[in-house]
């Protein structure tokens, strides 16, 4: 469980860093700062955000199977799983645009970072949405709202836990 919590909160923190870099790139007028931001965004995603997302998802699956909460016994676990899977899928869809920005930043010439504003704004929106989704998953994990799935109810009756 500790591994899952550490990975999940690390993922959230890494997305916050990515958002800061994306906002800085959108707001800057300095081509060198914009280039550095694009490259740093790519590095943060490849070496922090994606590994932490994968570790969070995997450790969550493993820990859910070893706890009384189970994977599909309680609605809060099911909703949290859906949120994390969707966040991971959206993240994977954003890898190519992030990589393209970094490659443009590494290309010679002043025009390499020009005209990328719309793409970066999209990444700001996606990162902001990702933070909201990850915070929602965190809230569910902390408060564990009541409500069992039908499977969980049947299992509880079968095992005399009602």
N, C-alpha and C positions, 0 to 999 in steps of 0.2 A: 504494500500500500504506500509506503514511504517513497519508493521509486516512482510510482505513478504520480503522486502529488508533486514531487520534485520536477519530473518531466513536464507535467501539465502547467505548472506555474512558470517553469523555464520557457515553455512555448509561448505563453502569454507575454512574458517579458521580452522575448525575442521579437514578437510581432510589434510590441510597443517601440522597440528600437528601429525596426523597419519603418514604421509609421513616421517616426521622427526624421529619418533619412529622406523619406519620400516628400514630406512636407518641406524640409529644407531645400530639396532639389526644385520643388515647384516655386518656392518663394525667392530663390536666389536669382541674381542677374549675372553672377560671376561664372563664366563657362568652366573654369577650373573646379569650382565648388560643385557645380552641377555634375561634371564628369566624375568627380570623387564620390558624390552621392550615389550615382547610378552603379558604380563599381562596388561600393560598400553595400548597397541594397542586394546585389547579386550574391556577394560573399555571405552576408548575414542569412540569406534565404538558404543557400546551399549548405552552409556549415553550422547553422543554428536552428532556423525555423523548421526546415524539413526533417532533420534528424530528431528534433524534439517532438514534432507532431507524430512521427512514426513511433517513437518510444512511448509517447503518451497513449496512443491508440493501443499498441501492443500490451503495455503494462496494465492498462485499464481492462482489457479483455482477460488477461491472466488473473488479475486481482479479483475481478468480478466472479470468476469461477471458483475462487477460493474463499469467498466470504458469504455470509448468510444473505446478502443482498442479491446475489446471483446476477446473471446477465439479462434475463427477461422475466424476473419475478416481480419487480417493482417498476411502476411507470417512470419514476424519476431516472432510473438507470437506463431505460429504453430511450427516453427523450435525450438524455445526455449522450448516449451512444450515437443517436441520429445526428445531433449537433456536431459531434466530433468527426463523424464520417463525412458530413457535408462540408465542414470547414477544411478537412484534409483534401477532399475532392476539388474544392475551389482553389485551394493552395496549389495543387498540382496543375490546374489549368493556367495559373498565373506564372508558372516557371518560365515558359518560353518568352512571354513579353518582358519579363525581368532580365532574362539573359540577353535579349536583343538590345535593351537599353544599355547594358554593360558593354556589349560589343560595340555599339555606336559610340560610347564614351571612350573606348580604347582606340577608335579609328582616328587617323590624323585629320587635321583640318578643323576650322572653326564651325563648319556646318554640321559636324557629327552630332552635336547635342541639340541643334535647332529643330523645332517642329515636333518635339517629343512631349510637349506639355500635356496633351490630352491623355496619352498613355500613363504618364505619371499621376495625373489626377485620378484616373481609374484605379491605379494601385493604392492611392491614398484612401479612396472610398472602400476598396476591398479590405485593406488593412484595418480601417475603422470598423467595418462590419465584422471582421474576424475577431477583433477585440471584444465587441459586444457579444458575439456567440460564445467565445471562450469564457467571458465573465458569467454568462448565463449558465454554462456548464459547471462553473465553479460554485455558483450559488446553489444549484441543484445538489452538488456533492456535499456542500456544507449543511444545508437545511434538510435534505432528504424528505421531501414532502410525502405524506401518506398516499397510499393507493397502490394496490397490487393488481397486476395483470390477471387475466383469467387463469393463465398457467400458474402464476404464483398462488392464487387462491386455491386451485385444485391441489397443488403440491402441499400447501399448508394444511388442508383438510386431511390429505392422505397421510401426512407425517404427524398429525395430531398437534399442529402448532397454532390452532385457532382457539 
